[in-house]
Amino acid sequence: MITKYGYTIVGIVSAFAAILVAVGFLLQSMPWRVALFGVAGLMLIFTLNFFRDPNRTSPNRDDAIVAPADGRVLFTKPVVADRYLQGEATQISIFMSPLDVHVNRAPVTGEVEFLEYHEGKFHKAFEDKAAEENERMEIGMRGPEGKVFFTQVAGAVARRIVNEMRVGKTYRQGERFGMIRFGSRVDVLAPAGWKPVVGEGDRTTAGETILFIKEGKAE
């Protein structure tokens, strides 16, 4: 399945690929024909792969915070949150390569209370300064077990953050809400009382992989 966030780009790339194929059929040179067919095929395969949107089954647990993104955990560290959470928290950062699924999903079931977009630079997504200097969308949600704060961060290649969330709207855990196009990162901050259950290098699946468990609850 292709995400609705990619319909326009997939359409444009498909049309361009079709033009390349048509031109290839008109050429007498077999090497050039094969080259054009190859370029068209690679473009289309990459685009369809990037905008794929597989179905996911969330744990549907109020005592768990799930990954908003597919990717690899860059780090888990204690931080002091100066927005929305306002206090000590634990941050888990997930890096999405261009080959990962890029559709983002809600980490908890709850109401959106905070949304703030920041224009910015395009440092590499895995650099520390990316979280404060890059283009990003910050989101705060309140679920049955309290607040969670997460950020869509554009990377060196990404140039478009898509976010359909609205303040006051309720989302289900694992529900799609947007994406970041072409390589990026998502940071998730949980306040005191939540225990991280993933570490550096772990792979995550959006809407399914549990990042945090409420302390005192079974994993």
N, C-alpha and C positions, 0 to 999 in steps of 0.2 A: 504494500500500500504506500502511496506517495502522500506526504503531508500537504495540506491545503496551503501552507505557508510557502510552498515551492512551485505551485501551479504555473505562475507567470514565468519564472526562470526556466522550468522544465519545457514549457511551450516554446520559448525563444530558442533554447539550445536545440530542441528537436527540429525546429524550422531551419536553423542554420545547418544542422547535420544533414537534413534532407537536401539542402542546396548543394552542399559539398558532394553528396552522393550523385546528384543529378549532373554536376559538372564533371565528376569522374567518369560517368558513362559517355560523356561527349569527347573525352580525351582519347587520342590514339595511343599514347604512351602507356604501356601497362604498369611500369614502376610508379608513374605519377598517379595513375588511377588507384593503385593499391594504397599509395600514401594517403590520398584523400579519403578513401574508404576507412583507413585505419584511424585517421584523425577524427573523423565523424563518429566512429564507433567508440573511441576512447572518451570523447567529450560526453557522449550520451550516457555511457556506462557510469562515468564519474558523477554526473549530475543526478541520475536516478538513484545511485547508491547513497549520495549525500542526503537527498531528500526522502529517503525511505522512512517509513513510520510504522514499525511493527506493533502489534497489539501487546499489551503488558497486563499482568495481573498483580495488583498491589496487595500487600498484606492486610490492609484495612485495619490498622491498629492505632488507637489513640495514643498508646504509650511508645510509639516508634516514629522516628523521622526518617523518611526514605530519600534516596538520591534524586535530585531534580534532573540529573543528566547522566548519560552514558560517558564513560571515560576511565581515567586512571587517577587515583588519589595522589595528589602532589605532596600533601602534608596534613598533619593534624596538630594543632597547637593552641595553647591558651592565649586569649586576647582580652582586651578591654573594649567593649563595644560602646561607641560614642553616639550611635544613632539607633533609635527604636528600642533596642534591648536595654541600653543604658546601664552597663555593668559588666562584670566578669562573664566570659563566655568561652566556649571551645569552638574553634573554626576548623572545618574540613574543606579543602579546596580540591576540586575535580577538574582535570585538564581534558578537554575534548580535542582529539586530533581530527583532521578532515575526513578520516575514514570512519569515525564513530557516528552513531545516530545522534542528530542534533536537536531533536524535538525535546523540549523541557516539560517537566511534569511537577505538579504540586507536591511538596514533601510531606504535608499533613492535610487533614481535613479541617477546614476552618475559614474564617473571614479575613479578607485582605484589609489591613488597617493602615498600611503605609506603602506608598509608591513614590519613588523619586528617581528621575532620569538625570544623568550627568553626561554632558559632552566631554570628550577627552582625547587623549593620545591613543596610539595603537602599539604599545610595547608588546613584546612577546608575552603570551598569556601566562606562562609559567614563572615570570619574573615577579618578585614581591611588590614592586612599585605599580604593577598593573592594577591591583585592587583599588588603589587610590587615585591613579592618574589616567587610566584608560576610560574610554566610553563605557558606560555601565548603567544598568537598571537595578535599583535597590528595592527589595520587597519585604514587607513585614506582615506575617500572618499570625492570627491567634487561633489556636486549636483548643480542644478540650483539656489538654495538659499544659497550656500556656503558650508563650510567644516563640516564634522562630523567625530568623532573619536570613535572607539569602540574596545573592547578587549575581546577575548575568553580566559577565565581563567580556567585552570584545577583545580579540587578540590582534596580532600583527597582520593577519590576513582578513579576519572578520571585519566587516564594515556595516553590518546591519543587525541590530537587535530587534527582534519581534516579540512583543509582549501584549497580550490581550486582556490582562487583568485590570480590574477596576476596584477602587476603594469601596468597601461595603459589600462586595460580592463574595459569596461562599463557594469554595472549590472542594472537591473530593480529593483525598489522597491518591496521587497517581494521575490526576486529570491533566490533560494537555493544556498549556497556557501560552506557549510561544517557542521560540528557538533563537539561536545565534548562528548566523550564516558563515560557514567556512572557517572553522577552527576557533576555539574560544575556551572559556573557563567559567565555572560556577562555584561560588563560595557559599557555604552554609554555616551559620552561627547559631549555636544552641546555648541558652543560659545555664547557669548552675543548676544541678539536679538532673542533667542529662549525661549519659556515659557513652563516649564514642566506641563503636564496635568494629571499625575498619581502621587500617593504617596505611602508611606510605606504600605505594606500589599496588595496592589492591584495585581490582577492576570493579566498576559500578554499573548497574543497569537502571536507567531512569524509571522511577515508579515502583521498583521492586527491591533493590538492595537497601537494607536497613543501615543507616549511618549512625544513629543514636538510639539508645534505649533509655527510657525513664528509669532513674536509679531506683532499685528495689523491685524492678519488674524482671521477669524471666526473659532471656534472649530467644 
